[in-house]
């Protein structure tokens, strides 16, 4: 057991029909760790990552009173099949990066990244693009940090996959995330872009102390960039 884990998962199980995606998985993640979850498609990697953010509910645990519980920053995310009503407190500090980027194609890269600030400013500012000066400065700084500031004014759907994924990482920086959950962030990218994305995540982990949990198919990337590698197979 690790002391003071920033993420804690206790006997998380999830069944879809007759298929068990997670089977009593337990895991602690320390602050500032970079962890890879590896395994084939259907092994439960993405289900576990989405469960940590409360995007996917887990079933009741299998190990008594402590089963089926996920906490982040010491607060509840979900327990025994129900997402906590306090989950938003965790989500504002967790950046979720998806394989398909989750950018709004018709919006500029700048606007997509600025959306990361919506947890701290009135929603109407995002609707009308009326970003405060602080958000504008933070957005450009984040775009520069990941190397795509030259594309700030371009529509997201005109950018390459690697550029869009770096934009998604920049959005997490504007969000001021303390944990980044990256679900197959390099699966759709060419090798050069994939290495760049992994290098950015590693730099944010080492230089900024962000906790990173990333799902990967590529064992070599997991071993090269991550502190700890956890293999999942059939939800175990």
Secondary structure, DSSP 8 states (H G I E B T S, - for coil): --TTEEEEEEEEEEEETTEEEEEEEEEEEETT-EEEEE--TTSSHHHHHHHHTTSS--B--SSGGG-SEEEETTEEEEETTEE-TTHHHHHTTEEEE-TT----TTSBHHHHHHGGGTTTS-HHHHHHT---HHHHHHHHHHHHHTT-GGGTTSBGGGS-HHHHHHHHHHHHHHTT-SEEEEESTTTTS-HHHHHHHHHHHHHHHHHH--EEEEEES-HHHHHHH-SEEEE-STT-
